[in-house]
Amino acid sequence: MNWNEISISTTTEATEIISNIFIEIGSKGVLIEDPSDFYFQEKDTLAWDYIEEEVFDYGHEDVKIIAYFSQEENIEEKISDLKKRLDNIGDVGVDLGSLE
């Protein structure tokens, strides 16, 4: 099966909120790339054998969330729905980041 991807940059604190929005609009799964998940590596060098350098390309604060949608789905409709939900999210007391 082939998949369409929609990605968005956010913060660690907003990861669950944004991931949930993707699931609500029909994503079949999300991938979360959060560099802060790997900060502990510096404390325990035996914890990991290898971490892809690209994980750190997003900066230390930006989290990249990638949502997957079937190619049979109308991706433009999904993007429109995502934008509406993000515009209407209001003040949730969490820094949502750039949402780009």
Summary of the structure (lengths in Angstrom):
residues: 100
radius of gyration: 15.1
end to end distance: 26.9
largest distance: 45.4
contacts: 243
relative contact order: 0.33
helix: 37%
strand: 21%
